[in-house]
Amino acid sequence: MMRSFFAIVFAFSFCSIASAQVAGNPENWCREGLFTKESNVFKLGTAKGNRGSKIYFYDDAAECPDKGECRKKAYIVPGDEVVVSKTRGEYSCAWFTPAKGTATVGWVRSTDLKVLEGPFDIPLGEWLGEWKYGEKTIEFTDNKLDGWLNVTGNAFWKGIGDNIHIGALDGRAEPGNGILEYSDGDESACRVTMRLITNYLVVSDNMLCGGVNVSFSGIYRRGKTAKQ
């Protein structure tokens, strides 16, 4: 049965929830599960440097990234794009999604990145198509209402054995200034904020869009059916 989603005019209430979900966490944390929830401003960064150079990620444990043995084995190369959520001293918290494989999230030296500031002016047609983050999918299609989009999505949480919880989006919303916000009802309902930053869809929800532990939060890239 289709659930009706209505655009949220004011983002303040959702932002408060997002902040509350990570309240009390160490300031030096930079990790995948929290990335899209700990900021309301995201930027696009491109790795700088000479051909053949490596830009390493740094851990967020103990006194990292400022002190200690913090450098990870993972790295990006000049020209690679990352989404940046926040900065701390000389470092930026960055999310890298390769064309194939899983995401890498960690601290990167800010001087190694050329950062493109938002907000990003996104034409409606750029939202269209399927977006993927692992096994999670979100798809946008045209709606009869001018300026609105149909929104569908599927997410899963897999526990031990056959323990699988599912979540689904099925409704409509009206994006503006690169941001799409919608809800399926009152304060206890599923609420999601999506930000389109060039080729990346930054998604954060309130953990009420499906079964226990199900979340649509993450950074999605265009899937095979996306508008080219």
C-alpha positions, 0 to 999 in steps of 0.5 A, spaced: 500 500 500 502 506 498 504 511 503 503 518 502 509 523 503 508 530 504 514 535 503 516 538 510 517 546 509 521 547 515 528 543 516 529 545 523 525 539 527 529 534 522 536 537 524 534 537 531 533 529 531 539 528 526 544 532 532 540 528 537 542 521 534 550 523 535 550 527 541 555 525 546 560 522 541 567 524 541 568 530 536 574 526 533 569 521 530 569 520 523 565 514 520 560 511 515 554 510 520 554 517 523 557 521 517 550 523 514 547 525 520 553 529 524 552 535 519 547 539 515 552 542 510 556 537 505 561 539 500 565 536 494 572 535 495 577 533 489 584 530 491 590 534 489 597 532 488 602 530 483 601 524 478 602 518 482 601 521 489 597 518 494 593 521 499 592 517 505 586 516 510 587 517 518 583 514 523 579 517 529 581 512 534 584 515 541 588 521 539 587 521 532 587 524 527 592 529 530 597 524 534 599 517 534 599 512 529 593 514 525 594 513 518 590 508 514 592 503 509 587 506 504 588 512 500 585 516 494 589 519 488 589 526 485 582 527 481 578 522 486 572 525 489 570 525 496 564 528 500 566 532 506 562 533 512 566 537 517 573 539 519 577 538 525 584 542 525 588 540 519 583 535 517 577 534 513 572 528 514 571 525 508 567 519 504 570 516 498 565 511 494 569 508 488 566 506 482 566 498 485 567 496 492 565 499 498 566 506 501 572 508 505 570 514 510 576 517 515 580 524 516 584 527 510 588 532 510 584 539 508 590 541 504 590 535 500 583 537 497 580 542 493 573 543 496 567 546 492 563 550 496 555 549 496 549 550 495 549 546 489 543 549 484 540 542 481 535 542 476 529 537 477 532 532 472 538 531 475 534 527 481 531 522 476 533 515 476 536 510 481 541 511 486 545 506 490 548 505 496 550 497 497 544 494 497 540 500 498 536 503 493 532 510 492 529 512 485 526 518 483 521 519 477 517 524 474 510 526 478 504 529 475 505 535 480 510 540 477 516 540 481 515 534 484 518 527 484 515 520 486 520 517 491 521 510 492 526 506 496 528 499 499 533 498 505 535 492 509 538 490 515 540 483 516 541 480 522 543 472 524 540 467 520 534 469 517 533 475 521 532 480 516 528 487 517 526 491 511 524 498 510 521 502 504 519 509 501 513 510 497 511 517 496 512 524 493 516 530 495 518 537 492 526 538 492 529 545 492 536 548 492 539 541 492 535 538 498 529 534 498 525 533 505 519 529 506 515 525 511 509 520 511 506 523 517 506 526 524 513 526 529 513 519 530 513 518 522 519 516 517 523 523 515 528 523 510 533 529 508 536 528 501 542 532 498 544 532 491 551 534 490 553 533 483 553 525 482 552 524 490 546 523 494 547 524 501 541 521 505 539 522 512 533 519 516 530 518 523 531 511 523 523 510 523 523 508 516 522 500 517 524 495 522 529 495 527 536 497 525 533 499 518 536 506 515 536 509 509 542 513 511 548 513 507 551 516 500 548 514 494 551 514 487 547 513 480 545 506 478 544 503 472 537 506 470 539 513 472 538 519 467 545 519 463 
